[in-house]
Amino acid sequence: MEGIDPKVLQKLKEKVQRELSQRERETLEYWLTEIQRVYQKQHRTLEELKSDLRTYIDKMKNRLEILKTKGY
């Protein structure tokens, strides 16, 4: 990356790293909340628990597929 001031480049790298960390934090907080909901729910049977877990697995798979398809 010739022609770019090293200080500017360093600031850009730090900004990108902060944004990536923030997005990762938000993602983890979201899924933690979703898993806690399943955990706190009073499942009467193992099948009910499995059904709730399957719902979240499917949501995650769908989101991953969208990201792969769009190339993000």
mmCIF file of the N, C-alpha and C atoms, coordinates in Angstrom:
data_MODEL
# 
_entry.id   MODEL 
# 
loop_
_atom_site.group_PDB 
_atom_site.id 
_atom_site.type_symbol 
_atom_site.label_atom_id 
_atom_site.label_alt_id 
_atom_site.label_comp_id 
_atom_site.label_asym_id 
_atom_site.label_entity_id 
_atom_site.label_seq_id 
_atom_site.pdbx_PDB_ins_code 
_atom_site.Cartn_x 
_atom_site.Cartn_y 
_atom_site.Cartn_z 
_atom_site.occupancy 
_atom_site.B_iso_or_equiv 
_atom_site.pdbx_formal_charge 
_atom_site.auth_seq_id 
_atom_site.auth_comp_id 
_atom_site.auth_asym_id 
_atom_site.auth_atom_id 
_atom_site.pdbx_PDB_model_num 
ATOM 1   N N  . MET A 1 1  ? 0.833   -1.171  0.000  1.00 0.00 ? 1  MET A N  1 
ATOM 2   C CA . MET A 1 1  ? 0.000   0.000   0.000  1.00 0.00 ? 1  MET A CA 1 
ATOM 3   C C  . MET A 1 1  ? 0.883   1.242   0.000  1.00 0.00 ? 1  MET A C  1 
ATOM 4   N N  . GLU A 1 2  ? 1.547   1.421   -1.083 1.00 0.00 ? 2  GLU A N  1 
ATOM 5   C CA . GLU A 1 2  ? 2.418   2.570   -1.213 1.00 0.00 ? 2  GLU A CA 1 
ATOM 6   C C  . GLU A 1 2  ? 1.594   3.837   -1.356 1.00 0.00 ? 2  GLU A C  1 
ATOM 7   N N  . GLY A 1 3  ? 2.148   4.934   -0.878 1.00 0.00 ? 3  GLY A N  1 
ATOM 8   C CA . GLY A 1 3  ? 1.500   6.217   -1.021 1.00 0.00 ? 3  GLY A CA 1 
ATOM 9   C C  . GLY A 1 3  ? 0.544   6.561   0.109  1.00 0.00 ? 3  GLY A C  1 
ATOM 10  N N  . ILE A 1 4  ? 0.276   5.621   0.998  1.00 0.00 ? 4  ILE A N  1 
ATOM 11  C CA . ILE A 1 4  ? -0.606  5.899   2.121  1.00 0.00 ? 4  ILE A CA 1 
ATOM 12  C C  . ILE A 1 4  ? 0.265   6.157   3.346  1.00 0.00 ? 4  ILE A C  1 
ATOM 13  N N  . ASP A 1 5  ? -0.044  7.241   4.003  1.00 0.00 ? 5  ASP A N  1 
ATOM 14  C CA . ASP A 1 5  ? 0.680   7.602   5.213  1.00 0.00 ? 5  ASP A CA 1 
ATOM 15  C C  . ASP A 1 5  ? 0.546   6.473   6.236  1.00 0.00 ? 5  ASP A C  1 
ATOM 16  N N  . PRO A 1 6  ? 1.648   6.005   6.807  1.00 0.00 ? 6  PRO A N  1 
ATOM 17  C CA . PRO A 1 6  ? 1.586   4.905   7.777  1.00 0.00 ? 6  PRO A CA 1 
ATOM 18  C C  . PRO A 1 6  ? 0.666   5.202   8.971  1.00 0.00 ? 6  PRO A C  1 
ATOM 19  N N  . LYS A 1 7  ? 0.618   6.461   9.395  1.00 0.00 ? 7  LYS A N  1 
ATOM 20  C CA . LYS A 1 7  ? -0.258  6.811   10.518 1.00 0.00 ? 7  LYS A CA 1 
ATOM 21  C C  . LYS A 1 7  ? -1.732  6.653   10.124 1.00 0.00 ? 7  LYS A C  1 
ATOM 22  N N  . VAL A 1 8  ? -2.060  7.077   8.909  1.00 0.00 ? 8  VAL A N  1 
ATOM 23  C CA . VAL A 1 8  ? -3.437  6.946   8.423  1.00 0.00 ? 8  VAL A CA 1 
ATOM 24  C C  . VAL A 1 8  ? -3.782  5.473   8.276  1.00 0.00 ? 8  VAL A C  1 
ATOM 25  N N  . LEU A 1 9  ? -2.855  4.708   7.736  1.00 0.00 ? 9  LEU A N  1 
ATOM 26  C CA . LEU A 1 9  ? -3.075  3.275   7.561  1.00 0.00 ? 9  LEU A CA 1 
ATOM 27  C C  . LEU A 1 9  ? -3.295  2.600   8.909  1.00 0.00 ? 9  LEU A C  1 
ATOM 28  N N  . GLN A 1 10 ? -2.507  2.966   9.895  1.00 0.00 ? 10 GLN A N  1 
ATOM 29  C CA . GLN A 1 10 ? -2.652  2.387   11.236 1.00 0.00 ? 10 GLN A CA 1 
ATOM 30  C C  . GLN A 1 10 ? -4.009  2.747   11.839 1.00 0.00 ? 10 GLN A C  1 
ATOM 31  N N  . LYS A 1 11 ? -4.441  3.990   11.645 1.00 0.00 ? 11 LYS A N  1 
ATOM 32  C CA . LYS A 1 11 ? -5.745  4.414   12.162 1.00 0.00 ? 11 LYS A CA 1 
ATOM 33  C C  . LYS A 1 11 ? -6.870  3.646   11.481 1.00 0.00 ? 11 LYS A C  1 
ATOM 34  N N  . LEU A 1 12 ? -6.737  3.426   10.180 1.00 0.00 ? 12 LEU A N  1 
ATOM 35  C CA . LEU A 1 12 ? -7.753  2.648   9.457  1.00 0.00 ? 12 LEU A CA 1 
ATOM 36  C C  . LEU A 1 12 ? -7.812  1.216   9.970  1.00 0.00 ? 12 LEU A C  1 
ATOM 37  N N  . LYS A 1 13 ? -6.642  0.622   10.187 1.00 0.00 ? 13 LYS A N  1 
ATOM 38  C CA . LYS A 1 13 ? -6.594  -0.747  10.708 1.00 0.00 ? 13 LYS A CA 1 
ATOM 39  C C  . LYS A 1 13 ? -7.253  -0.820  12.076 1.00 0.00 ? 13 LYS A C  1 
ATOM 40  N N  . GLU A 1 14 ? -6.985  0.150   12.931 1.00 0.00 ? 14 GLU A N  1 
ATOM 41  C CA . GLU A 1 14 ? -7.582  0.165   14.264 1.00 0.00 ? 14 GLU A CA 1 
ATOM 42  C C  . GLU A 1 14 ? -9.095  0.338   14.192 1.00 0.00 ? 14 GLU A C  1 
ATOM 43  N N  . LYS A 1 15 ? -9.545  1.207   13.294 1.00 0.00 ? 15 LYS A N  1 
ATOM 44  C CA . LYS A 1 15 ? -10.980 1.433   13.135 1.00 0.00 ? 15 LYS A CA 1 
ATOM 45  C C  . LYS A 1 15 ? -11.684 0.164   12.668 1.00 0.00 ? 15 LYS A C  1 
ATOM 46  N N  . VAL A 1 16 ? -11.104 -0.510  11.684 1.00 0.00 ? 16 VAL A N  1 
ATOM 47  C CA . VAL A 1 16 ? -11.685 -1.751  11.175 1.00 0.00 ? 16 VAL A CA 1 
ATOM 48  C C  . VAL A 1 16 ? -11.708 -2.807  12.273 1.00 0.00 ? 16 VAL A C  1 
ATOM 49  N N  . GLN A 1 17 ? -10.635 -2.907  13.039 1.00 0.00 ? 17 GLN A N  1 
ATOM 50  C CA . GLN A 1 17 ? -10.576 -3.887  14.120 1.00 0.00 ? 17 GLN A CA 1 
ATOM 51  C C  . GLN A 1 17 ? -11.635 -3.595  15.181 1.00 0.00 ? 17 GLN A C  1 
ATOM 52  N N  . ARG A 1 18 ? -11.832 -2.322  15.527 1.00 0.00 ? 18 ARG A N  1 
ATOM 53  C CA . ARG A 1 18 ? -12.864 -1.954  16.500 1.00 0.00 ? 18 ARG A CA 1 
ATOM 54  C C  . ARG A 1 18 ? -14.254 -2.318  15.981 1.00 0.00 ? 18 ARG A C  1 
ATOM 55  N N  . GLU A 1 19 ? -14.502 -2.023  14.703 1.00 0.00 ? 19 GLU A N  1 
ATOM 56  C CA . GLU A 1 19 ? -15.809 -2.336  14.123 1.00 0.00 ? 19 GLU A CA 1 
ATOM 57  C C  . GLU A 1 19 ? -16.057 -3.845  14.077 1.00 0.00 ? 19 GLU A C  1 
ATOM 58  N N  . LEU A 1 20 ? -15.037 -4.607  13.714 1.00 0.00 ? 20 LEU A N  1 
ATOM 59  C CA . LEU A 1 20 ? -15.183 -6.064  13.688 1.00 0.00 ? 20 LEU A CA 1 
ATOM 60  C C  . LEU A 1 20 ? -15.449 -6.610  15.085 1.00 0.00 ? 20 LEU A C  1 
ATOM 61  N N  . SER A 1 21 ? -14.731 -6.094  16.063 1.00 0.00 ? 21 SER A N  1 
ATOM 62  C CA . SER A 1 21 ? -14.932 -6.528  17.446 1.00 0.00 ? 21 SER A CA 1 
ATOM 63  C C  . SER A 1 21 ? -16.331 -6.179  17.921 1.00 0.00 ? 21 SER A C  1 
ATOM 64  N N  . GLN A 1 22 ? -16.804 -4.988  17.585 1.00 0.00 ? 22 GLN A N  1 
ATOM 65  C CA . GLN A 1 22 ? -18.145 -4.568  17.974 1.00 0.00 ? 22 GLN A CA 1 
ATOM 66  C C  . GLN A 1 22 ? -19.203 -5.473  17.342 1.00 0.00 ? 22 GLN A C  1 
ATOM 67  N N  . ARG A 1 23 ? -19.055 -5.776  16.084 1.00 0.00 ? 23 ARG A N  1 
ATOM 68  C CA . ARG A 1 23 ? -20.020 -6.653  15.401 1.00 0.00 ? 23 ARG A CA 1 
ATOM 69  C C  . ARG A 1 23 ? -20.004 -8.055  15.995 1.00 0.00 ? 23 ARG A C  1 
ATOM 70  N N  . GLU A 1 24 ? -18.816 -8.553  16.295 1.00 0.00 ? 24 GLU A N  1 
ATOM 71  C CA . GLU A 1 24 ? -18.714 -9.879  16.894 1.00 0.00 ? 24 GLU A CA 1 
ATOM 72  C C  . GLU A 1 24 ? -19.382 -9.880  18.271 1.00 0.00 ? 24 GLU A C  1 
ATOM 73  N N  . ARG A 1 25 ? -19.148 -8.852  19.049 1.00 0.00 ? 25 ARG A N  1 
ATOM 74  C CA . ARG A 1 25 ? -19.753 -8.731  20.368 1.00 0.00 ? 25 ARG A CA 1 
ATOM 75  C C  . ARG A 1 25 ? -21.280 -8.720  20.260 1.00 0.00 ? 25 ARG A C  1 
ATOM 76  N N  . GLU A 1 26 ? -21.799 -7.929  19.331 1.00 0.00 ? 26 GLU A N  1 
ATOM 77  C CA . GLU A 1 26 ? -23.254 -7.856  19.145 1.00 0.00 ? 26 GLU A CA 1 
ATOM 78  C C  . GLU A 1 26 ? -23.830 -9.202  18.725 1.00 0.00 ? 26 GLU A C  1 
ATOM 79  N N  . THR A 1 27 ? -23.131 -9.890  17.847 1.00 0.00 ? 27 THR A N  1 
ATOM 80  C CA . THR A 1 27 ? -23.584 -11.206 17.391 1.00 0.00 ? 27 THR A CA 1 
ATOM 81  C C  . THR A 1 27 ? -23.614 -12.198 18.537 1.00 0.00 ? 27 THR A C  1 
ATOM 82  N N  . LEU A 1 28 ? -22.551 -12.227 19.322 1.00 0.00 ? 28 LEU A N  1 
ATOM 83  C CA . LEU A 1 28 ? -22.491 -13.151 20.452 1.00 0.00 ? 28 LEU A CA 1 
ATOM 84  C C  . LEU A 1 28 ? -23.551 -12.828 21.500 1.00 0.00 ? 28 LEU A C  1 
ATOM 85  N N  . GLU A 1 29 ? -23.775 -11.561 21.741 1.00 0.00 ? 29 GLU A N  1 
ATOM 86  C CA . GLU A 1 29 ? -24.812 -11.168 22.699 1.00 0.00 ? 29 GLU A CA 1 
ATOM 87  C C  . GLU A 1 29 ? -26.196 -11.607 22.215 1.00 0.00 ? 29 GLU A C  1 
ATOM 88  N N  . TYR A 1 30 ? -26.448 -11.455 20.930 1.00 0.00 ? 30 TYR A N  1 
ATOM 89  C CA . TYR A 1 30 ? -27.735 -11.867 20.371 1.00 0.00 ? 30 TYR A CA 1 
ATOM 90  C C  . TYR A 1 30 ? -27.955 -13.370 20.566 1.00 0.00 ? 30 TYR A C  1 
ATOM 91  N N  . TRP A 1 31 ? -26.993 -14.180 20.144 1.00 0.00 ? 31 TRP A N  1 
ATOM 92  C CA . TRP A 1 31 ? -27.166 -15.622 20.231 1.00 0.00 ? 31 TRP A CA 1 
ATOM 93  C C  . TRP A 1 31 ? -27.152 -16.114 21.664 1.00 0.00 ? 31 TRP A C  1 
ATOM 94  N N  . LEU A 1 32 ? -26.403 -15.466 22.537 1.00 0.00 ? 32 LEU A N  1 
ATOM 95  C CA . LEU A 1 32 ? -26.431 -15.821 23.951 1.00 0.00 ? 32 LEU A CA 1 
ATOM 96  C C  . LEU A 1 32 ? -27.830 -15.609 24.514 1.00 0.00 ? 32 LEU A C  1 
ATOM 97  N N  . THR A 1 33 ? -28.441 -14.490 24.175 1.00 0.00 ? 33 THR A N  1 
ATOM 98  C CA . THR A 1 33 ? -29.800 -14.203 24.624 1.00 0.00 ? 33 THR A CA 1 
ATOM 99  C C  . THR A 1 33 ? -30.775 -15.259 24.100 1.00 0.00 ? 33 THR A C  1 
ATOM 100 N N  . GLU A 1 34 ? -30.632 -15.622 22.835 1.00 0.00 ? 34 GLU A N  1 
ATOM 101 C CA . GLU A 1 34 ? -31.521 -16.630 22.252 1.00 0.00 ? 34 GLU A CA 1 
ATOM 102 C C  . GLU A 1 34 ? -31.357 -17.985 22.941 1.00 0.00 ? 34 GLU A C  1 
ATOM 103 N N  . ILE A 1 35 ? -30.136 -18.376 23.210 1.00 0.00 ? 35 ILE A N  1 
ATOM 104 C CA . ILE A 1 35 ? -29.882 -19.662 23.871 1.00 0.00 ? 35 ILE A CA 1 
ATOM 105 C C  . ILE A 1 35 ? -30.378 -19.628 25.313 1.00 0.00 ? 35 ILE A C  1 
ATOM 106 N N  . GLN A 1 36 ? -30.214 -18.492 25.970 1.00 0.00 ? 36 GLN A N  1 
ATOM 107 C CA . GLN A 1 36 ? -30.721 -18.371 27.341 1.00 0.00 ? 36 GLN A CA 1 
ATOM 108 C C  . GLN A 1 36 ? -32.234 -18.519 27.391 1.00 0.00 ? 36 GLN A C  1 
ATOM 109 N N  . ARG A 1 37 ? -32.915 -18.009 26.383 1.00 0.00 ? 37 ARG A N  1 
ATOM 110 C CA . ARG A 1 37 ? -34.372 -18.176 26.320 1.00 0.00 ? 37 ARG A CA 1 
ATOM 111 C C  . ARG A 1 37 ? -34.754 -19.651 26.261 1.00 0.00 ? 37 ARG A C  1 
ATOM 112 N N  . VAL A 1 38 ? -34.048 -20.387 25.448 1.00 0.00 ? 38 VAL A N  1 
ATOM 113 C CA . VAL A 1 38 ? -34.323 -21.826 25.333 1.00 0.00 ? 38 VAL A CA 1 
ATOM 114 C C  . VAL A 1 38 ? -34.007 -22.505 26.658 1.00 0.00 ? 38 VAL A C  1 
ATOM 115 N N  . TYR A 1 39 ? -32.896 -22.144 27.264 1.00 0.00 ? 39 TYR A N  1 
ATOM 116 C CA . TYR A 1 39 ? -32.468 -22.763 28.514 1.00 0.00 ? 39 TYR A CA 1 
ATOM 117 C C  . TYR A 1 39 ? -33.474 -22.501 29.634 1.00 0.00 ? 39 TYR A C  1 
ATOM 118 N N  . GLN A 1 40 ? -34.010 -21.296 29.702 1.00 0.00 ? 40 GLN A N  1 
ATOM 119 C CA . GLN A 1 40 ? -34.916 -20.920 30.776 1.00 0.00 ? 40 GLN A CA 1 
ATOM 120 C C  . GLN A 1 40 ? -36.337 -21.436 30.585 1.00 0.00 ? 40 GLN A C  1 
ATOM 121 N N  . LYS A 1 41 ? -36.656 -21.787 29.369 1.00 0.00 ? 41 LYS A N  1 
ATOM 122 C CA . LYS A 1 41 ? -37.999 -22.289 29.077 1.00 0.00 ? 41 LYS A CA 1 
ATOM 123 C C  . LYS A 1 41 ? -38.204 -23.644 29.771 1.00 0.00 ? 41 LYS A C  1 
ATOM 124 N N  . GLN A 1 42 ? -39.391 -23.841 30.294 1.00 0.00 ? 42 GLN A N  1 
ATOM 125 C CA . GLN A 1 42 ? -39.689 -25.089 30.992 1.00 0.00 ? 42 GLN A CA 1 
ATOM 126 C C  . GLN A 1 42 ? -40.168 -26.147 29.995 1.00 0.00 ? 42 GLN A C  1 
ATOM 127 N N  . HIS A 1 43 ? -39.238 -26.892 29.464 1.00 0.00 ? 43 HIS A N  1 
ATOM 128 C CA . HIS A 1 43 ? -39.579 -27.946 28.506 1.00 0.00 ? 43 HIS A CA 1 
ATOM 129 C C  . HIS A 1 43 ? -40.118 -29.155 29.264 1.00 0.00 ? 43 HIS A C  1 
ATOM 130 N N  . ARG A 1 44 ? -41.206 -29.672 28.772 1.00 0.00 ? 44 ARG A N  1 
ATOM 131 C CA . ARG A 1 44 ? -41.811 -30.834 29.427 1.00 0.00 ? 44 ARG A CA 1 
ATOM 132 C C  . ARG A 1 44 ? -41.181 -32.135 28.942 1.00 0.00 ? 44 ARG A C  1 
ATOM 133 N N  . THR A 1 45 ? -40.686 -32.095 27.719 1.00 0.00 ? 45 THR A N  1 
ATOM 134 C CA . THR A 1 45 ? -40.082 -33.309 27.160 1.00 0.00 ? 45 THR A CA 1 
ATOM 135 C C  . THR A 1 45 ? -38.796 -32.947 26.424 1.00 0.00 ? 45 THR A C  1 
ATOM 136 N N  . LEU A 1 46 ? -38.018 -33.962 26.190 1.00 0.00 ? 46 LEU A N  1 
ATOM 137 C CA . LEU A 1 46 ? -36.796 -33.781 25.422 1.00 0.00 ? 46 LEU A CA 1 
ATOM 138 C C  . LEU A 1 46 ? -37.124 -33.343 23.999 1.00 0.00 ? 46 LEU A C  1 
ATOM 139 N N  . GLU A 1 47 ? -38.232 -33.804 23.461 1.00 0.00 ? 47 GLU A N  1 
ATOM 140 C CA . GLU A 1 47 ? -38.634 -33.442 22.110 1.00 0.00 ? 47 GLU A CA 1 
ATOM 141 C C  . GLU A 1 47 ? -38.919 -31.947 21.994 1.00 0.00 ? 47 GLU A C  1 
ATOM 142 N N  . GLU A 1 48 ? -39.507 -31.357 23.024 1.00 0.00 ? 48 GLU A N  1 
ATOM 143 C CA . GLU A 1 48 ? -39.752 -29.915 23.015 1.00 0.00 ? 48 GLU A CA 1 
ATOM 144 C C  . GLU A 1 48 ? -38.439 -29.141 22.996 1.00 0.00 ? 48 GLU A C  1 
ATOM 145 N N  . LEU A 1 49 ? -37.511 -29.579 23.800 1.00 0.00 ? 49 LEU A N  1 
ATOM 146 C CA . LEU A 1 49 ? -36.187 -28.939 23.824 1.00 0.00 ? 49 LEU A CA 1 
ATOM 147 C C  . LEU A 1 49 ? -35.509 -29.075 22.467 1.00 0.00 ? 49 LEU A C  1 
ATOM 148 N N  . LYS A 1 50 ? -35.545 -30.266 21.916 1.00 0.00 ? 50 LYS A N  1 
ATOM 149 C CA . LYS A 1 50 ? -34.947 -30.494 20.601 1.00 0.00 ? 50 LYS A CA 1 
ATOM 150 C C  . LYS A 1 50 ? -35.597 -29.629 19.530 1.00 0.00 ? 50 LYS A C  1 
ATOM 151 N N  . SER A 1 51 ? -36.884 -29.471 19.618 1.00 0.00 ? 51 SER A N  1 
ATOM 152 C CA . SER A 1 51 ? -37.600 -28.656 18.646 1.00 0.00 ? 51 SER A CA 1 
ATOM 153 C C  . SER A 1 51 ? -37.148 -27.198 18.721 1.00 0.00 ? 51 SER A C  1 
ATOM 154 N N  . ASP A 1 52 ? -37.033 -26.671 19.930 1.00 0.00 ? 52 ASP A N  1 
ATOM 155 C CA . ASP A 1 52 ? -36.562 -25.296 20.093 1.00 0.00 ? 52 ASP A CA 1 
ATOM 156 C C  . ASP A 1 52 ? -35.127 -25.145 19.592 1.00 0.00 ? 52 ASP A C  1 
ATOM 157 N N  . LEU A 1 53 ? -34.283 -26.103 19.916 1.00 0.00 ? 53 LEU A N  1 
ATOM 158 C CA . LEU A 1 53 ? -32.895 -26.048 19.449 1.00 0.00 ? 53 LEU A CA 1 
ATOM 159 C C  . LEU A 1 53 ? -32.831 -26.133 17.927 1.00 0.00 ? 53 LEU A C  1 
ATOM 160 N N  . ARG A 1 54 ? -33.654 -26.976 17.333 1.00 0.00 ? 54 ARG A N  1 
ATOM 161 C CA . ARG A 1 54 ? -33.696 -27.114 15.876 1.00 0.00 ? 54 ARG A CA 1 
ATOM 162 C C  . ARG A 1 54 ? -34.088 -25.794 15.225 1.00 0.00 ? 54 ARG A C  1 
ATOM 163 N N  . THR A 1 55 ? -35.005 -25.073 15.851 1.00 0.00 ? 55 THR A N  1 
ATOM 164 C CA . THR A 1 55 ? -35.427 -23.770 15.331 1.00 0.00 ? 55 THR A CA 1 
ATOM 165 C C  . THR A 1 55 ? -34.236 -22.823 15.239 1.00 0.00 ? 55 THR A C  1 
ATOM 166 N N  . TYR A 1 56 ? -33.442 -22.762 16.294 1.00 0.00 ? 56 TYR A N  1 
ATOM 167 C CA . TYR A 1 56 ? -32.287 -21.862 16.290 1.00 0.00 ? 56 TYR A CA 1 
ATOM 168 C C  . TYR A 1 56 ? -31.180 -22.344 15.358 1.00 0.00 ? 56 TYR A C  1 
ATOM 169 N N  . ILE A 1 57 ? -31.014 -23.631 15.269 1.00 0.00 ? 57 ILE A N  1 
ATOM 170 C CA . ILE A 1 57 ? -30.034 -24.179 14.325 1.00 0.00 ? 57 ILE A CA 1 
ATOM 171 C C  . ILE A 1 57 ? -30.425 -23.801 12.901 1.00 0.00 ? 57 ILE A C  1 
ATOM 172 N N  . ASP A 1 58 ? -31.697 -23.940 12.588 1.00 0.00 ? 58 ASP A N  1 
ATOM 173 C CA . ASP A 1 58 ? -32.179 -23.583 11.248 1.00 0.00 ? 58 ASP A CA 1 
ATOM 174 C C  . ASP A 1 58 ? -32.008 -22.091 10.970 1.00 0.00 ? 58 ASP A C  1 
ATOM 175 N N  . LYS A 1 59 ? -32.297 -21.254 11.972 1.00 0.00 ? 59 LYS A N  1 
ATOM 176 C CA . LYS A 1 59 ? -32.110 -19.815 11.800 1.00 0.00 ? 59 LYS A CA 1 
ATOM 177 C C  . LYS A 1 59 ? -30.642 -19.485 11.507 1.00 0.00 ? 59 LYS A C  1 
ATOM 178 N N  . MET A 1 60 ? -29.746 -20.135 12.237 1.00 0.00 ? 60 MET A N  1 
ATOM 179 C CA . MET A 1 60 ? -28.317 -19.886 12.028 1.00 0.00 ? 60 MET A CA 1 
ATOM 180 C C  . MET A 1 60 ? -27.874 -20.379 10.650 1.00 0.00 ? 60 MET A C  1 
ATOM 181 N N  . LYS A 1 61 ? -28.341 -21.545 10.249 1.00 0.00 ? 61 LYS A N  1 
ATOM 182 C CA . LYS A 1 61 ? -27.988 -22.081 8.934  1.00 0.00 ? 61 LYS A CA 1 
ATOM 183 C C  . LYS A 1 61 ? -28.489 -21.170 7.824  1.00 0.00 ? 61 LYS A C  1 
ATOM 184 N N  . ASN A 1 62 ? -29.717 -20.696 7.964  1.00 0.00 ? 62 ASN A N  1 
ATOM 185 C CA . ASN A 1 62 ? -30.278 -19.804 6.955  1.00 0.00 ? 62 ASN A CA 1 
ATOM 186 C C  . ASN A 1 62 ? -29.470 -18.522 6.851  1.00 0.00 ? 62 ASN A C  1 
ATOM 187 N N  . ARG A 1 63 ? -29.111 -17.963 7.981  1.00 0.00 ? 63 ARG A N  1 
ATOM 188 C CA . ARG A 1 63 ? -28.329 -16.724 7.968  1.00 0.00 ? 63 ARG A CA 1 
ATOM 189 C C  . ARG A 1 63 ? -26.962 -16.949 7.339  1.00 0.00 ? 63 ARG A C  1 
ATOM 190 N N  . LEU A 1 64 ? -26.313 -18.046 7.676  1.00 0.00 ? 64 LEU A N  1 
ATOM 191 C CA . LEU A 1 64 ? -25.016 -18.357 7.079  1.00 0.00 ? 64 LEU A CA 1 
ATOM 192 C C  . LEU A 1 64 ? -25.127 -18.524 5.568  1.00 0.00 ? 64 LEU A C  1 
ATOM 193 N N  . GLU A 1 65 ? -26.184 -19.175 5.125  1.00 0.00 ? 65 GLU A N  1 
ATOM 194 C CA . GLU A 1 65 ? -26.386 -19.378 3.687  1.00 0.00 ? 65 GLU A CA 1 
ATOM 195 C C  . GLU A 1 65 ? -26.574 -18.033 2.979  1.00 0.00 ? 65 GLU A C  1 
ATOM 196 N N  . ILE A 1 66 ? -27.318 -17.140 3.585  1.00 0.00 ? 66 ILE A N  1 
ATOM 197 C CA . ILE A 1 66 ? -27.510 -15.810 3.002  1.00 0.00 ? 66 ILE A CA 1 
ATOM 198 C C  . ILE A 1 66 ? -26.172 -15.087 2.896  1.00 0.00 ? 66 ILE A C  1 
ATOM 199 N N  . LEU A 1 67 ? -25.392 -15.151 3.950  1.00 0.00 ? 67 LEU A N  1 
ATOM 200 C CA . LEU A 1 67 ? -24.084 -14.480 3.934  1.00 0.00 ? 67 LEU A CA 1 
ATOM 201 C C  . LEU A 1 67 ? -23.160 -15.075 2.875  1.00 0.00 ? 67 LEU A C  1 
ATOM 202 N N  . LYS A 1 68 ? -23.184 -16.391 2.742  1.00 0.00 ? 68 LYS A N  1 
ATOM 203 C CA . LYS A 1 68 ? -22.343 -17.041 1.729  1.00 0.00 ? 68 LYS A CA 1 
ATOM 204 C C  . LYS A 1 68 ? -22.798 -16.667 0.336  1.00 0.00 ? 68 LYS A C  1 
ATOM 205 N N  . THR A 1 69 ? -24.098 -16.622 0.113  1.00 0.00 ? 69 THR A N  1 
ATOM 206 C CA . THR A 1 69 ? -24.656 -16.318 -1.195 1.00 0.00 ? 69 THR A CA 1 
ATOM 207 C C  . THR A 1 69 ? -24.348 -14.893 -1.619 1.00 0.00 ? 69 THR A C  1 
ATOM 208 N N  . LYS A 1 70 ? -24.492 -13.968 -0.692 1.00 0.00 ? 70 LYS A N  1 
ATOM 209 C CA . LYS A 1 70 ? -24.258 -12.557 -1.009 1.00 0.00 ? 70 LYS A CA 1 
ATOM 210 C C  . LYS A 1 70 ? -22.779 -12.191 -0.957 1.00 0.00 ? 70 LYS A C  1 
ATOM 211 N N  . GLY A 1 71 ? -21.966 -13.060 -0.399 1.00 0.00 ? 71 GLY A N  1 
ATOM 212 C CA . GLY A 1 71 ? -20.532 -12.824 -0.384 1.00 0.00 ? 71 GLY A CA 1 
ATOM 213 C C  . GLY A 1 71 ? -20.028 -11.881 0.684  1.00 0.00 ? 71 GLY A C  1 
ATOM 214 N N  . TYR A 1 72 ? -20.781 -11.709 1.754  1.00 0.00 ? 72 TYR A N  1 
ATOM 215 C CA . TYR A 1 72 ? -20.322 -10.832 2.837  1.00 0.00 ? 72 TYR A CA 1 
ATOM 216 C C  . TYR A 1 72 ? -19.349 -11.565 3.704  1.00 0.00 ? 72 TYR A C  1 
# 
